[in-house]
Amino acid sequence: MRAMENRYVLPAMLLPLLLASCATPVRGPVPSPAPGLPPAQGGGYYMDDGPGAHPPADLAAIPNPVPKPEPLIGRANQPYRVMGQTFVPETHLKPFEQVGVASWYGRMFQGKKTASGEPYDMYAMTAAHPTLPILSYARVTNLANGKWVIVKINDRGPFLHNRIIDLSYTAAYKLGMIGHGSARVRVQSIVPGEAPDDDGVQELAAGYYLQLGAFQSERGARSLLRKATAAMEIEPGQAHVVLSNNLHLVSLGPFVDRRQAEAWAAKCELVLNIQPRTVQR
């Protein structure tokens, strides 16, 4: 199993004040605290990580957490410095979107304390982020395959190799990125009560579909999706946004056969002034 990225481990003893002010005492380069606090010192350098010896029988069946209001932990949301960079965590829940490279961390940190104070559980749906509030929730989408998960942000990092988020082993497994060690992802914050619907960006079952359009932004795709659904009285379960090769595709279907798909294509041309493409998945 290939590890996700090189990591640093903190020394065993740190001042209580430092622990309360830094991002996390167990992962990544040791953060420098906010001005006025004593500096941290470097630790050992590790090359490998991987899954535990006895993982749950069905990692894919571990559910996404349901976003709920969580108390924001003040000490974990203070400004801090790592490797010459200053990070200022958000102290309120608000919309946030970021695209970049995700990595994951596993057994080397199992049971160790996260920035939230919770022990790290590689089989839970959690993640580390440099600035999203602790505790908060985010949706992470693998841009290579369209798979997505919801994670609870309870830790700080990553700080190496231009990564933007560090996922638990299970979250990375469900995104299909364990073997690669990293993946290009979209991170979207979630405000409880406003979580993305399960019929968002997704994979489709086999069958015939109509592709109405392709967009670089998910917003443009959803705009067309709403227009098509309203104008043609399409059931919500028959209209989809699919991520493929970094494009958001608006698709209708599945249809029973090509003949039915082509009949709907003629309707799209008449009502929406769109000439959709018929595809078989």
N, C-alpha and C positions, 0 to 999 in steps of 0.2 A: 504494500500500500504506500503510495507516495504522499508525503506530508504536504501541507498547504503552504507553509512559508517558514523561514527561520524565525526564532523567537528568543527572547531574553527571559531569564528567571530572576526574581528579586532575591536579595539576601534574606536570610531567615528572620533577622531582627530589624524592625523599623520602629521609629518613634510613633507612639499612638497618634500624635498630632499630624504626622505625615500621612498615616493611614487614613485619617479622616479627611485629608485635603487632596490626596492624589486620586487618580482615576481608579487604579486597581493595584493591589499589592502582589499579584501573582502572574500577570501576563504583560507581554510587550516590554519595551524599554521602560525603565522606571520613570514616571512622570516627575517633572520638577514642580513643586507646589507653587501656589500663588505667592507674590512678593511678600516677604516678611516671615516665611516659614523656612525651616532648615532644608538644605538641598538633599536629594536622594543620591544613592550611589548605585553604580552598575552591578549587574549580576552575571551569571554564567550565560553561555551562548549555546543553544540547542539546534540541531539540524532536523530531527525527525519527530513525528507524532503519528497517531493512527487511532483506529477504533479500539474499544475495550475488548477484553477476552470473552465476555459473555453478553453480547448485545441482546436486546429484546428480540423475540422471534420474528416480529413483523414491523420493521421500522416504518414502512410505508403507511401502516394503519395508525400511527401516532397522530392524533388530530392536531389541527392548528389551534392555538389558544383563542378564546373569545375575548376580544378587547374589552376591558372594563376600566372604570376610573381607578387609578392607582395613586397613592401618595407619592409626590416627587421628593426624592431624597436630597436634601440640601447639600450635604457634604460631597455627594457624587456629581453635583451639577455646578461646582465652582470652577472658575478658570484654572488652567494648569498648563505646564510646558513639558514637551517631550522632544528630544533631539533638536533643540533650538526653535521649535514651533510652539506657538501659543494657541491653545484651544479654548473657546468660550462656549460651553454647553448651553443649550436652550433651557430656559427655566419655566416655559409655558408650552402647552400643547398647541400646535398650529400646523397648517399644511406645510409639507416639505417634500421635495423630490430631488433625487440625485442619481446619476448614472456613472458607473465605474466598475472596478474589479472587486469581487468578494473573495474571501478565503474562509477557512474553517479551522477550528481547534478541537482537539480530542482528549485522549486518555491522559496526556501529560498534565492536564489541568483539572482532571476529574476530582471533584470534592473540595477544591480550593476556593477560597473566598473571592467573589466577584466584587466589582465596585459598589454594588447594591448591598453587599453584606451577605447575600445568598450564596450558598455553595454552588459551584459550577456543576451542572448536570449535562453531560454531553448528549444524553438521550431526551432532553427537554427541548422545546421549541423556543430557543433564546438566541440572543446575538449581542455582540459588542459593537458600539459605534462611537466615534470620537466626540460627537456633540449632541445627538438626540437625547431628550430628557430620560433620566432614570428615575422612575420606571415609566416606560411608554411602550407603544406597539408600532410595528412597521410591517408593511407588505413588501416582500422581496421577490422580484421576477427574474428568472434566468432568461436573458434575451436570446440565447441560442436555441432554446427549445420551448419557450412559452410557459414553462412550469412556474408556479408561484407558491409561496408559503407566507404565513403570518408568524412573526416572532415577537417575543417580549425583549425589549432592550434593557439589560440588567448589568452591563459591563462596559468598560472603555477599551478602545483599540479599534482596528489595528493601526500600527504606526510605521510599518515597513512596506516598501515596494509599491507605494501609491495605492494601497488597498483602501476601500471606503467602508467596509463592514466585515466583521468576523462572525461567522455563523457557527452554531453548535453542530456537532457531527450529524445529528438527525435532520436538522434543517438543510444541511448541505446534501445529505443523501436524498432527500425528497426533491431537491432541485436538480438532481442528476449531475453533480459536480465533484463527487468524491474522488473519482479516478483522475480527474484533471487537476485537482488541488485548488483551482480557482475558476472563476467564471465572470463574465461581464453581466452585470445585473442592473435593475432599476430598484431603488429604495424609495418607498413612499410612506410617509408617516400616517398613522391612523389616529383619529380622534374618536374615542368610544362613542358609539351611536351613529357614527358616520363611516363605518368600515366598508371597504369595497364589497360589492356583491359577488357571489360565487359564479355568476354568469358573465364575469368580466373577461379579460384576456385568458384564453384557455385553449386546450387541445380539443379536436373534434373526433367524433366517431366516424367509422367508415361510411361512405355513401356519396351521393351526388350533391354538390353545393353550387350556389351562384356566388361569384366574387364580384361585389359591387364597387369596390375601390380599395386602394392601398395608400396608406399614410405613414409618414415618419413619426407623427405624434399620435398618441392615444386619444387626445382630445378631438382631433379632426375625425378620427374613425368613429368615435362615439357620437359625434354630431350627425354624421351620415346615418348611423345606426338608428338614432332616435327619429330622424326624418323618415327613413324607410318604414320603421315600425308603425309610425302614426299614419302615414299616407296609404299604406297597403294593408292595414289591419293584420299585421303579422303577430303571431303569438311570441311573447318574449323568449321562449325556449327555442325558437326557430331562427333567431337573429344572434350573431356572434361577432366578437372581435377576436381575431387570431393573430398571434405574433409569429412571424416567419421571416428569417433573414433580416432582422431588425426593422421590419415593416409591419404596421398594424393593418391587417386585412379585414374588411367587412364582408361577412359571408352569411348567406341564407341557406337553410337546410337542416338536416338532410332530407332529400326527396326520395320517393319510392324508386324512381328510375330516371333515366335521362329525359324521357318524354315529359314527365311532370316538371322536371327542372327547366326545360326549354319553354314550357307553357308559362311558368313564373317569370322567366327571362323576358318574354314578350310583354308581360304585365309591367315589369320594371321599366321597360323602355317606354311604355305608354304613360305610366303614372309619374315616374321619376325622371324621365328623359335620360336614362342610363342604359348603356348596352353591357350587361354583365357577362362575365365569362363563366361557362359551365366547367366545373372541375370535379374529378372523382378522387376521393381520398381512400 
